């Protein structure tokens, strides 16, 4: 089995044409905090997270710039980079000091679908705080889900090259495997791969303090006019709550809470049939999963095998 050198999810980086509108949504409506903003690039933190930032916004053509994961130390970063090169993975930048908030040491490469992945260590911890009761802002970035027309290939690639492990699978009697929930630590999933018509961001999910804060946040964003595409409800796989919204550029973002923590060594991946209403929403409060709901998370085709300018 490939060593699990990835420790956690750090941040998701997005580029959008209307930078000001997007920045206003993520800070004024969604509840993130700007920690740096210069020349069309903003770094946004979650108040309860020690990560320097959980979202980076950049002015430009709409795309997912990259997804970033953490490693324990520089030696693990070097070891991962060396192994990827031996395996023929296309490396964009070799390990070096990072010129982003918190610094650190990391490198970038393309995954098998052509999206940019960054792995880093030794990033300085941000001064964060305890989110108070009924304070309906994100505690941290919970997980990232991507669309792929070949999810089986993607799953195998992340298992082989990055050491991710399968937690659960969503299946359809007619379409086969629809989503793979992948873990890199004790959380049920930090990353997931969904079957979609093209390569794109499916959604980025943000952890709230608890169910009360999750519901208050869902209500606030809904009242602000952001399209609520699905929820509120509670998934079976992962046991987490969900409320999915579209940001101003059509990217899906989720409020969630209480994502399951599992024993990695004893866990046996489950297979969950999406035609069972209890699979998608054990509460029964959200609209049933449908083609309309699924299409809302397909997003626009992404820019592939082209690194962002910064």
C-alpha positions in Angstrom: 0.0 0.0 0.0 1.2 3.5 -0.9 2.4 5.4 2.3 -0.1 8.0 3.5 2.1 11.0 3.3 -0.9 13.4 2.8 -2.1 14.6 6.2 -5.1 16.9 5.4 -6.8 19.3 3.0 -5.5 22.8 3.1 -7.3 25.0 0.6 -9.1 25.3 -2.7 -8.1 28.0 -5.2 -10.6 29.5 -7.6 -10.3 32.0 -10.5 -13.3 34.1 -11.5 -13.9 37.0 -13.9 -15.9 39.1 -11.5 -13.4 39.1 -8.6 -15.1 41.8 -6.5 -18.5 40.1 -6.6 -17.0 36.7 -5.7 -14.9 38.3 -2.8 -18.0 40.0 -1.5 -19.9 36.7 -1.4 -17.2 34.7 0.3 -16.6 37.3 3.0 -19.9 39.2 3.4 -22.3 36.2 2.9 -20.4 32.9 3.3 -18.4 34.0 6.4 -14.7 33.8 5.5 -12.1 36.4 6.5 -9.7 38.2 4.2 -6.1 37.8 5.4 -4.4 39.2 2.3 -5.7 41.0 -0.8 -3.4 42.4 -3.4 -3.8 43.0 -7.2 -6.8 40.7 -7.8 -5.7 37.9 -5.5 -7.3 37.3 -2.1 -6.5 34.7 0.6 -9.5 33.9 2.8 -9.4 32.2 6.1 -11.9 30.4 8.3 -11.9 31.8 11.8 -11.8 28.5 13.5 -9.0 27.0 11.4 -5.2 27.2 12.0 -4.7 27.1 8.2 -3.5 30.4 6.8 -6.3 30.3 4.3 -8.9 27.9 3.0 -9.9 29.6 -0.2 -7.8 31.7 -2.6 -9.6 33.8 -5.1 -7.9 35.2 -8.3 -9.2 37.5 -11.0 -9.1 35.6 -14.3 -10.8 33.1 -16.5 -13.2 30.9 -14.5 -11.4 27.8 -13.4 -10.3 25.7 -10.3 -6.7 26.9 -10.0 -5.7 24.0 -7.7 -6.5 21.9 -4.6 -3.9 21.9 -1.8 -3.0 19.2 0.7 -0.7 19.2 3.7 2.2 16.9 4.5 3.9 16.3 7.9 7.3 17.7 7.0 9.7 18.7 4.3 11.1 15.2 4.1 7.7 13.8 3.2 7.2 16.5 0.6 10.6 15.6 -1.0 9.8 11.8 -0.8 6.4 12.3 -2.5 7.9 14.5 -5.2 10.7 12.0 -5.9 8.2 9.1 -6.2 5.9 11.0 -8.4 8.7 11.8 -10.8 9.8 8.2 -10.8 6.2 7.2 -11.6 6.1 9.6 -14.6 3.7 12.1 -13.1 4.0 15.6 -14.6 5.5 17.9 -12.0 4.9 21.6 -12.5 7.3 22.9 -9.8 9.8 21.0 -7.7 9.8 21.4 -3.9 10.8 24.9 -2.8 9.9 27.6 -0.4 6.3 29.0 -0.9 5.6 32.7 -1.4 2.1 32.6 0.1 0.7 33.6 3.5 2.4 31.4 6.1 5.2 30.4 3.8 6.1 26.7 3.9 7.7 24.2 1.6 5.9 22.6 -1.3 5.4 21.7 -4.9 2.7 21.3 -7.6 1.9 18.7 -10.2 -1.0 17.5 -12.4 -3.2 14.7 -11.4 -4.4 12.2 -14.1 -7.3 14.4 -15.1 -5.1 17.5 -15.6 -6.0 19.5 -12.5 -3.3 21.1 -10.4 -2.5 19.7 -7.0 -0.2 21.3 -4.4 1.3 19.5 -1.4 3.1 21.5 1.3 4.5 21.3 4.8 5.9 23.7 7.4 3.2 26.4 6.8 3.0 28.7 9.8 -0.2 28.2 11.8 -2.6 31.1 11.8 -3.9 32.6 15.0 -7.5 31.2 15.1 -10.2 31.1 17.7 -13.1 29.1 19.0 -16.3 29.7 17.1 -19.0 30.6 19.6 -22.4 29.0 20.1 -24.8 30.2 17.4 -22.0 31.9 15.5 -22.9 30.7 12.0 -19.6 31.0 10.1 -17.3 28.3 8.9 -14.9 26.6 11.3 -12.7 25.1 8.6 -12.6 23.7 5.1 -14.1 20.2 5.4 -13.6 18.5 2.1 -13.4 19.0 -1.7 -15.2 17.0 -4.3 -14.3 16.9 -8.0 -16.1 15.7 -11.2 -14.4 13.3 -13.5 -15.7 11.4 -16.6 -13.4 8.5 -15.6 -13.8 8.3 -11.8 -12.5 4.8 -11.6 -9.2 5.9 -13.1 -9.1 8.9 -10.8 -9.7 6.8 -7.7 -6.9 4.4 -8.7 -4.5 7.3 -9.3 -5.1 9.0 -5.9 -4.7 5.6 -4.2 -1.6 4.7 -6.0 0.2 8.0 -6.0 -1.1 10.0 -3.0 -2.0 7.2 -0.6 -5.7 8.1 -0.3 -8.0 5.3 0.9 -11.5 4.5 0.0 -14.2 5.0 2.7 -17.5 4.5 0.8 -19.0 4.3 -2.7 -22.2 5.7 -4.0 -23.6 3.4 -6.8 -26.5 3.4 -9.3 -28.0 0.3 -10.6 -28.0 1.9 -14.1 -24.8 4.0 -14.1 -22.5 2.0 -11.8 -20.2 3.8 -9.4 -21.2 7.5 -9.0 -18.9 8.8 -6.2 -15.8 7.6 -4.3 -15.3 9.0 -0.8 -11.5 9.2 -0.1 -9.7 9.8 3.1 -6.2 10.8 4.1 -6.8 10.9 7.9 -9.4 9.8 10.4 -12.2 11.9 8.8 -14.5 9.9 6.6 -13.4 11.9 3.6 -11.3 14.9 2.8 -11.6 14.4 -1.0 -14.2 12.7 -3.2 -14.5 11.9 -6.9 -17.9 12.1 -8.6 -18.9 10.8 -12.0 -19.5 13.8 -14.3 -19.6 14.8 -17.9 -16.3 16.7 -17.7 -13.5 17.6 -15.4 -14.6 20.3 -12.9 -15.1 21.2 -9.3 -18.1 19.5 -7.9 -18.2 21.3 -4.6 -16.1 22.7 -1.7 -17.5 22.0 1.7 -17.1 24.1 4.9 -17.5 22.7 8.4 -19.8 24.6 10.8 -19.7 24.4 14.7 -22.8 22.3 15.0 -26.3 21.7 13.7 -27.7 24.9 15.1 -24.9 27.0 13.5 -25.3 25.0 10.3 -29.0 25.7 10.1 -28.5 29.4 10.9 -25.8 29.7 8.3 -28.0 28.0 5.7 -30.8 30.4 6.5 -28.5 33.5 6.2 -27.1 32.5 2.8 -30.6 31.6 1.5 -32.0 35.0 2.6 -29.0 36.7 0.9 -30.3 35.3 -2.4 -27.7 32.6 -3.1 -29.4 29.7 -5.0 -29.9 26.8 -2.6 -29.5 23.8 -5.0 -30.0 21.0 -2.5 -30.7 20.7 1.3 -30.9 21.0 4.1 -30.4 17.3 4.8 -28.1 14.6 6.2 -26.1 12.2 4.1 -25.8 8.5 5.0 -22.2 8.1 3.8 -20.1 10.3 6.1 -23.2 11.0 8.3 -22.7 14.8 7.7 -25.3 17.4 7.1 -25.6 19.2 3.8 -26.8 22.5 2.3 -25.5 23.2 -1.2 -25.4 26.7 -2.7 -24.1 28.3 -5.9 -21.6 31.1 -5.5 -21.9 34.0 -8.0 -20.0 32.1 -10.6 -21.9 28.8 -10.4 -19.4 26.9 -8.2 -21.1 24.7 -5.6 -20.3 25.4 -2.0 -21.6 23.5 1.0 -22.2 24.0 4.6 -21.9 20.8 6.6 -21.2 19.6 10.1 -20.6 16.4 12.1 -18.6 14.6 9.4 -17.9 11.1 10.7 -14.6 10.2 12.3 -13.6 6.6 11.6 -11.0 4.0 12.7 -8.9 3.7 9.6 -7.6 0.3 10.4 -10.9 -1.4 11.1 -13.1 0.5 8.6 -14.7 -1.5 5.8 -15.9 0.6 2.8 -19.6 0.4 2.2 -21.6 0.5 -1.0 -24.6 2.8 -0.9 -27.4 2.6 -3.5 -28.6 6.1 -4.6 -32.0 4.8 -5.4 -32.6 4.2 -1.7 -33.9 7.5 -0.3 -32.0 6.9 2.9 -28.7 7.0 1.1 -28.8 10.6 0.0 -30.8 12.1 2.9 -31.5 10.2 6.1 -33.6 13.1 7.5 -35.9 13.2 4.4 -35.9 17.0 4.5 -34.2 17.7 1.2 -35.7 17.3 -2.3 -35.0 13.8 -3.7 -31.9 13.4 -5.7 -32.7 14.0 -9.4 -31.1 14.9 -12.7 -31.8 18.5 -11.9 -30.0 18.3 -8.6 -27.1 16.4 -10.1 -26.7 18.8 -13.1 -26.4 21.7 -10.6 -23.1 20.3 -9.4 -21.6 19.5 -12.8 -20.1 23.1 -13.1 -18.4 24.4 -16.2 -15.6 22.3 -17.9 -12.3 23.2 -16.2 -8.9 24.3 -17.6 -6.7 21.3 -17.8 -2.9 20.6 -17.9 -2.3 24.4 -17.6 -1.0 25.7 -14.3 -2.4 29.0 -13.0 -0.1 32.1 -13.5 0.4 32.3 -9.7 
